[in-house]
């Protein structure tokens, strides 16, 4: 798994989502979305890169006392 990103799976793959829909890919490596932000879910479209990380907030950079 890529940190804060998709799970990379050797293809071809067949995925069945919770709603029962089957998704297939015949690629050699398939990026499966782990954050559920993808508009192509269950496949990754790099939407996870647009997320603002909570640990980038100014409060997270203060000294812990």
ABEGO torsion letter per residue (X at the ends): XBBGBBBBBBOBBBBBBAAGBBBBBABABBBBBAAGABAAOABBAGAAAABBBAAABAAAABBBX
